[in-house]
Amino acid sequence: MCKVGNVYLDETHYAGKDLYSDGDVEERILKLAEEYGESEYNKIIQKERDWPVMYHLAHERGNILSWYPFQKGAKILEVGSGCGAITGTLAANADSVTCIDLSKRRSTINAQRNRKRDNIKICVGNFKDIEKDLERDFDYATLIGVFEYGQGYIGGERPYHEFLTTVMDHLRPGGKLLIAIENKFGLKYWAGCTEDHVGTLFEGIEGYPETDGVRTFTKPELIQIMEECGYSDYRFYYPHPDYKFPLTIYSDDYLPQKGGLTGNFCNFDRPRLVLMDEGKVFDQILENGLFGLYANSFFVEITKKPGGETPEHVIYTKYSNGRAPEFAIQTRITRDNAKDPKVYKVAEYEKGQQHIRHTAEAAEKLSELWKEKGIFQVNACSLEGDKIFFEYLQGVTLEETLDKLLEQRKLDQVIAVIQKVVDSIFHASALNGFQITPEFVQVFGEVEFPDGTLAVETADIDMIFSNLLLNGNDKYHVLDYEWTFFFPVPVEFIVYRALHYYLESASKRRVLGDYILEYAKLHPGALPLEEITQEMDEEDPFRAFYEYFGIRMEMRSMYAVMEQNFQKYISGGYASDSDLYHFMGKAALPLGGIMHEAECRRIQVYFDEGQGFSEENSYFINQVFREQVSCRIPFPQGTKIVSIDPAFSACILRDLELKWEDGSKISYWTTGIEIGKNCILFDNPDPKIIIEEIPQKRRQIEVSYKISILEEETAKLLMDKLNIKGKIKDSVRKLIKR
């Protein structure tokens, strides 16, 4: 037994060798844990840009448990604690945490990052050896990303049954086992993500035909294991986008709303295919009541009978992704027996308490402001201790209403409803001339507006359509108003945000940008038709739409700057998962692009027997996704000329080599231009390699090259640059000669 800071490290059962490791990167992670605190990890991840560093150190890993209502004074057993991704979260909610992990190095990392905590003990070694010496009165046990390795931990004919039973034996009556695991049938796997543990496509869906030692399960399979072990008191939750970096926790009592599952960035570790629009498919899954079958991950709570009381039953949690600690908030919905659900927000850090109080103040001021005027009313709230409770409202949001009309192709009604809400935003409160203040600059930056810009003194800038709930009497409840500011803000900016976050967050809404000119001819809006952009802009499909509602291009650019500065203000330099994905995520290859690429890379061989080339005298060779091409090309006796088309696209061939079957070199010419030693550029989609001299008894060509597929425009630009360089070289030669 030794100590790292305040953490006990028990090596009684350690075999002296780590059997599981991510390699040398763990030494790097250990040094980072020694030198930095948890609050600095996000900046380290941004700097390192390395998946293992992110996976082990990201704050969001703790989201899988930070919402869970642990009872006070809890005693917790964490099996498979690794580098401590969730150990700190457990320790913050318990009197004591006992960790078990195979790896001494990982356990040392865990101890280092939690060295200031005095309620953690880490046992290093195999679970089967350690568990014999463990107490049997734990309140909770956790298997976060561990249950799938039951075969390796336990072995035998029914390893997962035995694993579950063994862990449950260490819980007191009423204790709870918490399991987080990928769903074998998770939609991300059908949509083109590789299986998380082995990195191959469809391995889990196909039943792991090539894999030993690890298994994930469908919901029915997990239920079968639990019930065969005698445990029927369980609850399923659905972390999204997955349990590793959950941003939302759903449950059977609170499933996602249609249109709510977008932005599935699940491939930080490996490239993926994009075989479908997952958001649209999830909508169909939700309509058919199949979410539990296709959710990407599960979080399962199993209670050991006789059951104990749960402090509260949380049915939904949403995390504020990518915010500075002073703005980091959780939104939770809870439900007690036979009572209406409760909604509340709670700060993730002590620094966030001021923001909670600010939200309560905003509710009071907006209620007074909207009391006599407009179609908006504040969702009632009350501040109770460190939580702010809101009235639980049911209904349809404006975003859902508009999307429904969009599906029915009732575009006139969509625009008319938007017009009504936009007009109401303009008239909801008194407008005055905008005056810049230090507070405005702090949040939105130094942005100069033209004279006459109108502003509101109390500004809820988050009047986006998903925040507006129709309450049945032609008024909208404003569900969330945490981003209310008590200084002048241009009212047009509030309208801009409402339009921006509706129009540009789903591809299906682009049709509105195409339709607005037709609508404007029949329904003149804020601007006369002649002042609205008359030509469609592929780069900016919504330009005319914004202009119809009075937001000109130059003002829209200023509002975009305001929005960027606002996002910087609330992030405080903290990078969200989606931000990290932009510079760390692996390639997501769309199916259409793959099929196009496959078609481009097909080789077509023509052979002329004296009558010229024809499609009848040709055949194809597929070389999908191979940069290095090497193949044999047979041709019939009597062939006079062979033409090899290496691609159906502009391309560059490098290291081109053609040989006869005896290894002798072949003379050939091409339709490309040599841009380097044995490097040929083809600037059109019909590249050709021609062999005109075919010796007798030759029946086969061996060809090899490296190929890079190019867009035709890119190839022509390269060709233009080469021509310019050629002209310069000719001029230099003439000058030297002169």
PyMOL commands that set and color helices and strands:
alter all, ss='L'
color gray80, all
select helices_A, chain A and resi 25-35+38-48+51-57+59-66+87-91+104-113+127-133+147-153+159-168+187-190+219-228+278-287+291-294+325-327+350-370+398-407+411-427+438-444+465-467+491-503+507-522+529-531+543-548+553-571+577-584+591-600+712-737
alter helices_A, ss='H'
color red, helices_A
select strands_A, chain A and resi 2-4+7-10+75-79+96-101+120-124+138-144+171-182+234-240+248-251+272-274+297-303+314-319+329-334+342-347+376-378+381-384+387-390+432-433+454-456+459-460+468-470+476-478+484-485+489-490+588-590+603-608+618-621+628-634+641-645+651-660+669-670+673-676+679-682+689-691+700-709
alter strands_A, ss='S'
color yellow, strands_A
deselect
rebuild
show_as cartoon
